[in-house]
Amino acid sequence: MYLDFVSVFDSVYNKDQGNLDAVIVALKESGATQMESAMLLIMKLKLSILEADALIINSTAWKENKDMTEKLRQEFNDYLESLD
């Protein structure tokens, strides 16, 4: 399955940073998760985890999940801090 996502990336990405949103949309439409999309951006574009995550969470493809994702991350962070 991962190789399918690589071929989707290669067929859509045109070396223009402005085209990354279209790449992320195509990946999601092909069944890639946020994590798989981030891993692919890291591998193919040599992005940091933070850079790839920011592109994914702010993308058109995943915008409907942004609030939920940020809430989950905040709750997880709050829980970790409560362990101190």
Buried (B, 14 or more C-beta within 10 A) or exposed (E): EEEEBEEBBEEBBEEEEEEBBBBBBBBBEBEBEBEBBBBBBBEBBEBEEEBBBEBBBEBEBBEEBEEEBEEEEEEEEEEEEEEE
